[in-house]
Amino acid sequence: MTTPLPAPDAGGIYTFPDDLLRAHQRWTDHLAERHRAHDHRVIELKAPHSGHPHFIELRRPSGRPVLVIEPHHDDFALSASGSFLARPLPLTVVTVFTRSRSVHPALETTYSTESAVSALRDREGAAALAPLAAKRLHLDHKDADPPYRPYSQDLLDQVTEELRDIVRAHPDAELLAPAAVTRHPDHLLVHDAAVRLGCRWFWEDLAFWSTYALAGCDQHLFRARGGPTLAPELVDITEVVLDKVTVLRMHGSQMHPARKMYRPIRHAWTTAADLLVGTGTYAERFYRTESL
């Protein structure tokens, strides 16, 4: 089944959130029928916050393993999951800042303590990564609270050493981390720690794109930090974009209500404008370090 994908172009920019919601529902209904027909390639996922069921094909990873270092439980899913849904590789995902009080303001009375939020976000991370058959590892750091300030050097040193042990335990894996297209100190710290450990492959951060991560001033600061050494590369995710929506639905504590999950997909459409003419309509952006 091919589900027509909406496009947030000049005619659809206002209707895109609802158009995407309907397209995703049609895709979900199709996969639910396959699941009921005992197609074992299709698994059921329940969003940890809402409890709503969703369906997605389980990926069969092959090739060189990848060790992903993400700041928070939703960062890899938001920014890079489409690429691995399209081309599954063996994944181990290390989440650095696993203690948190951060949920959507509408949910703060429901999840009012650090332990409640942290447990929910852990379940969300597990559900989001299940279709990719990813292994999960956690560090036990508390995320930064607003108003944000620069991270401490001591914390960078500590996280780097903790990650170094994990990297040594995965000698064949390629490292992947956030490019830190953002001022968020957790993203900046994880990026800097990954660079210390030899990482040369980074994703474009989308977690804060709707507020400041892709603003002009942040883009300037990002280019100033990375200079000419970071070369962008695009990955076409058109064929799996509705599955990426399913993965994002697992992170309901952050992207609430579900209609708001159009935002990273809208950015993927914008990103795809840089693909070759005649190729896909949705893409994710990565960066690789080039030698000067």
N, C-alpha and C positions, 0 to 999 in steps of 0.2 A: 504494500500500500504506500502510495506517495501522498503525503498531506501537503496541500499548497501552503507555502510560507508567506506570511504578510511582509510588507516592506514599509518602513516608516519614511516614505519619500514625501514629496511636497503635498501629495493628495492624501497620504495616510498618516502624517505625523501626529495628528490629534486622535485618531482611532486606533493607532498601533497597540496600545496596551490591551484593549479589549479584543482586537483581532488576534493578537498572540495568545491570549487566554483561550479563545475559541479553538484556534489551531491546535494548541496543546491538549485541550480536552478531547478533540477528535482523535489525536494520536494516542492518548491514554485509553480511550474506549477501544481502539483497534488492538492495542497490546493486551487489554483486559480480556478481549475475546480469545486471543491466542493463548493466554494463561488458562482460561477456562477450558480450552480445548487440549490442555495438558502439553503445551509447547514448553518444554523444560528449559529453553533458552531464555524465556521471559520469567523474571522474578518480581515479586510484589515488595514494594517499599512502603512503609508507613512513616509519614512525616512525624517526628517526635513531638512537636508542639501540638499540632492540630489533630493528629491521629488519622488523617485522611490517607487512603490507600492510593498508591501510584504504581505504575508498571514500567519496566525497562528491561532491555536485553542485557544479560550478564555477559561481560566481555571476557575473552580468553587471551590474556597477555602473552606475548612472546617477544624475544629479542633481548637487547642489553637492558639490565635493570636500571631504574632511576631512583635516586634518593632525593626526595622532595623535602625541603625545609620551609615550612610555612609559619608565619607569626601566630595566626589565630586559626580556629577550626574551619572557618569558611573561606580563607584566602585562596587556597589552591582551587577550590570548587568554582569560585567566582571568576578567577582569572585564567585558568589553564585546563579545566576539566574537559572542555570540548575537544581539545587536541588529543587527549588520551582516550576519550570515547571513540574518536575517529581512528586512532592508531594505537591500540592498547599495548602498553609495555609493562613489564613487572614493576610495581611501584611499592616503595616504602615511604610513608609520609610521616615526618617528624613535626609535631606541633609544639612550639616553644612556649607560648603564653597560654596556658590551659586553665588558669584561675582567673575568673572574670565576674563582673557584675553587669556586663554590657548586654542589654536586650533592647528591643524596640520600646520606646516610651509607653506605648499602649499595653505592654506586657509586664511593666515593672511591679505592679501590685501582685501579679500571679507568681513571678519569680523574684522574690524580694531579698534574697540572701546570696552571698557569693557561692555557697555550696550548691544552692538550687540552680543558679545560672550555669555554673561550671558543669554540673551533671547533665543539664539539658544540652549544652553546647557539645559536650562529649558524645552524647547520643546522636546529635545531629551530624557530627563529623563521621561517626561510624556508618550511619545510614547513607550519607552522600558518597562515601568511598566504596560502599559494598558492591555496586555494579562494576567497579574497576578491579575487584578482587585485590585491593591494596592492603598491605600490612600497615599497622599504625604504631607509632611510638610517641611518647609524651615526655616533655620536660615540665617542671612544676612551677613555672614562673607566673607572676601576676601581671596582667596587662596594664598598660599605662592608663591613668585616669586623666580626664580633661580638668583644667586647661593643660595642654601638653607642653612638656619641657624636653630639652635634649636628654637622651639616655646617658647613664653614667658609664664611665670607662670601666669601672669595676664590674658592672653587670655585663658589658660586652666581653670582657676577659673570661668571666665565669661561663657565659653561654657558649663562647667559642670552645672552651675546653670540654664542656659537656658534649657538644656536637662532634668534637674531634674524635672522641671515643666511639661514637656511632659511625662516623665516616670510616674509621679504621676497621670496623666490623663489617663494612660493606665495600670491600676493596675494588670490586668489579663495577660498581654503580657509578653512573654519571650524576653529578649534583645539579639540582635545579632549585632556584630560590627567587624571591621577589626582586625586581629591579629597583624597588623603592621610588616609584614615580609618585611620591607622596611625602608629606612632612611628618607623618605619624612616626613617633620614635620607635615603636616596636618593629615597624617595617624597615626603618633605617638600620636598626641594630642587627636584625636578622640578615639583611643584605651585607652589611659590613663583616659580620661573622662568617658568612658563606664565602665571601671574597678571600678572607684570611685562610680558609680551608681549601682554596683552589677552585672554587666554583667559577664557571665561565658561561653559564646558561641561565637566563633570568626571564621571568614573565612580567608583563605590564600589569601593575597592581590596579585592580578595579574596585576594591572594597570601599573607597571613599570618593569614587569618581563623581558622584552626584553633588558633592559638596565642595571639595577642593583638590582632589588628587590629579585631575586633568585640567586644572585651571592654568591660564597662561603663565602666571608667576611660578607655579610649581613645575611646569614644563621647563621654564628657564633654569630653575635651580637644579632640576634633574640633569639637564644637558651640561650644566656647569660641573656637577659632580662626576658625571660619566665621561664628559669630553667626547672626543672622536673615537673612543675605544669600544663603544657599544654599538653594534650593527643590528638594526631591526630585521626581523624575519616574520613573515605571516604564515599562519596555518589555517587552511580552509576548514571551517566546521559546519558548513551549510547542511550536510547530510545528517548531522547529529544535533542540530541546534535545539530541537524539541526535547531530546534526551537531556541536554544540558539544563533546560528549564526544569525537568524532573529532578535533577540533582540539586538545583537551587531551591526547589520546594522543600528539601530536607532541612534547610536553614531558616525556618520560619521565625525563629527568635530575632533574627537580624533583618530579614526582608519581609516586612509585614505592612499591609496585607499582601496576599499572593499577587495581586495585580501589579504591585510595585516591582516585581521581579523582571518586568520588561526592561529595566534600565540597563543592566549589563548586556542584554541581547540587542538593545538599541545601539549600544556602543560597538558591538561586534559587527553590526551592519555598517556603521561608519568606518570601522577599521577595514572592512572588505573593499572599500573604495580604492585601496592601494594595491589590491590584487590585479593580476593581469586581466585585461578585458576578456569577457566570455567565460571567466571561471566563477568561483562561488560568490554568494551574496552575504555570507557571514564569516568572520574570521577572528582569530585571536592573535595578539602581537607578543612576540618574544624578542629578546636581545641576546646576542652572543658577543663575548669579549674578543676584540681583534687586537693583534699585536701592532704596535706602532712601528 
